Amino acid sequence: MAASGHPLIGDPLYGIPSKTRLRLHCWQLSFPQPFATDDQLTTVTAPVPADFDVLD
């Protein structure tokens, strides 16, 4: 990500160091149903962790 100009917060080697952890989160993921006959997608969401809002 750093090479593309978008360093990750918490990446100690290539990004912006953080005192807590790497801040990379997938908040939504969609994938096709394996046995569906149409273009039905299943979507899973996860809230962004509260500590992602705080820069350290």
RONU-612774 format. One record per residue: x, y, z of N, C-alpha, C, CB in turn; residue in three letters; residue number from 1. Coordinates in steps of 0.05 Angstrom, whole numbers, m for minus. Glycine has a CB too. Layout:
X Y Z X Y Z X Y Z X Y Z Ala NUM
...
% end
This chain:
16 m24 0 0 0 0 17 25 0 m19 0 24 Met 1
40 24 15 57 48 16 68 55 m12 80 43 35 Ala 2
74 34 m28 84 39 m55 64 53 m73 93 12 m68 Ala 3
38 49 m67 17 62 m83 9 89 m72 m7 44 m85 Ser 4
23 98 m51 18 124 m39 m3 124 m17 9 142 m60 Gly 5
m10 99 m8 m30 97 13 m19 79 36 m56 84 2 His 6
m1 90 52 10 73 74 m11 67 95 34 88 87 Pro 7
m8 44 108 m27 35 128 m18 44 156 m30 4 127 Leu 8
m37 54 171 m31 61 199 m26 36 214 m54 78 212 Ile 9
m4 35 229 3 12 245 23 m7 232 m21 m3 251 Gly 10
30 m2 206 49 m19 193 77 m9 200 45 m19 162 Asp 11
92 m23 217 117 m13 227 139 m13 205 127 m30 250 Pro 12
136 m28 184 157 m30 164 153 m10 141 159 m58 153 Leu 13
129 m9 130 124 7 106 104 30 110 115 m10 84 Tyr 14
92 31 133 70 51 137 76 70 159 44 37 143 Gly 15
55 78 173 57 97 195 56 81 221 33 118 194 Ile 16
78 81 236 78 65 261 56 73 280 105 68 275 Pro 17
47 53 295 25 58 315 33 43 340 m2 47 304 Ser 18
23 53 363 28 41 388 10 17 393 24 61 411 Lys 19
m11 14 377 m31 m7 382 m28 m30 363 m59 4 381 Thr 20
m38 m28 339 m38 m50 320 m42 m40 291 m60 m71 327 Arg 21
m40 m58 273 m45 m52 245 m74 m45 241 m37 m75 226 Leu 22
m79 m23 227 m107 m14 223 m116 m20 194 m110 16 230 Arg 23
m122 m44 189 m132 m53 163 m157 m69 169 m110 m70 147 Leu 24
m179 m61 157 m205 m73 164 m223 m74 139 m219 m58 187 His 25
m234 m97 135 m254 m100 114 m281 m98 127 m251 m128 99 Cys 26
m296 m76 121 m322 m72 134 m344 m86 120 m328 m43 136 Trp 27
m340 m93 95 m361 m107 80 m349 m126 59 m381 m87 67 Gln 28
m360 m150 58 m350 m170 39 m375 m183 26 m332 m191 53 Leu 29
m375 m184 m1 m396 m197 m15 m385 m219 m33 m412 m176 m32 Ser 30
m400 m241 m34 m391 m263 m51 m415 m278 m62 m373 m282 m35 Phe 31
m413 m290 m85 m435 m305 m97 m441 m330 m82 m430 m311 m127 Pro 32
m467 m338 m82 m475 m364 m70 m465 m386 m88 m506 m365 m65 Gln 33
m452 m407 m78 m441 m427 m95 m462 m444 m110 m424 m446 m79 Pro 34
m486 m447 m99 m506 m464 m112 m530 m448 m122 m515 m485 m93 Phe 35
m529 m422 m123 m551 m405 m132 m553 m406 m162 m547 m376 m122 Ala 36
m577 m405 m172 m582 m405 m201 m582 m377 m213 m607 m420 m207 Thr 37
m583 m357 m196 m583 m329 m206 m558 m315 m195 m609 m314 m198 Asp 38
m557 m289 m196 m534 m274 m187 m536 m266 m158 m530 m249 m205 Asp 39
m546 m284 m141 m551 m278 m113 m524 m275 m99 m568 m300 m100 Gln 40
m521 m253 m84 m496 m248 m68 m503 m249 m39 m484 m220 m76 Leu 41
m484 m259 m23 m485 m258 6 m466 m236 14 m478 m285 19 Thr 42
m476 m218 31 m460 m196 41 m457 m198 71 m472 m168 33 Thr 43
m432 m196 80 m426 m197 109 m413 m170 116 m406 m221 116 Val 44
m423 m158 138 m411 m132 146 m401 m134 175 m432 m110 144 Thr 45
m381 m118 181 m370 m117 208 m364 m88 214 m343 m134 210 Ala 46
m372 m78 238 m367 m50 244 m338 m45 247 m382 m43 270 Pro 47
m331 m20 241 m303 m11 244 m297 m10 274 m297 16 230 Val 48
m275 m22 284 m268 m21 312 m266 7 322 m242 m36 318 Pro 49
m274 12 347 m274 39 359 m246 51 360 m286 38 387 Ala 50
m226 35 364 m199 47 366 m187 56 340 m181 27 380 Asp 51
m201 50 318 m191 60 292 m195 90 289 m206 45 269 Phe 52
m213 102 304 m217 131 303 m196 147 316 m244 137 315 Asp 53
m179 134 332 m159 149 348 m132 145 336 m159 139 378 Val 54
m119 166 329 m91 165 319 m72 167 343 m85 188 298 Leu 55
m52 149 343 m33 150 365 m5 153 355 m34 126 382 Asp 56
% end
